[in-house]
Amino acid sequence: MVLTVNDYIGFAGVFILLIAFLLNLANKIDKDSLPYIVMNIIGAGLACAASWLIHYMPFVLLEATWTLVSIGALISQMRKPK
């Protein structure tokens, strides 16, 4: 099996998402923390891009939604009074 650039982009995105999830489960980062939110934006964005490149629209929808929800969480986090 030969991996393509699309595969590497997808693997990177999924890896980032899984690391964020595992760190959250291990109580190393909170779901409302900036690192968790940013990892979700980057990971889902990469997974979305890879899905787009291979024309797999169900995952484009899933990952685009995940990215947008994470961007919303980032905006909400940034608006919180310090």
Secondary structure, DSSP 4 states (H G I P E B T S, - for coil): ----HHHHHHHHHHHHHHHHHHHHHTTSS-TTSHHHHHHHHHHHHHHHHHHHHTT-HHHHHHHHHHHHHHHHHHHHHHHS--
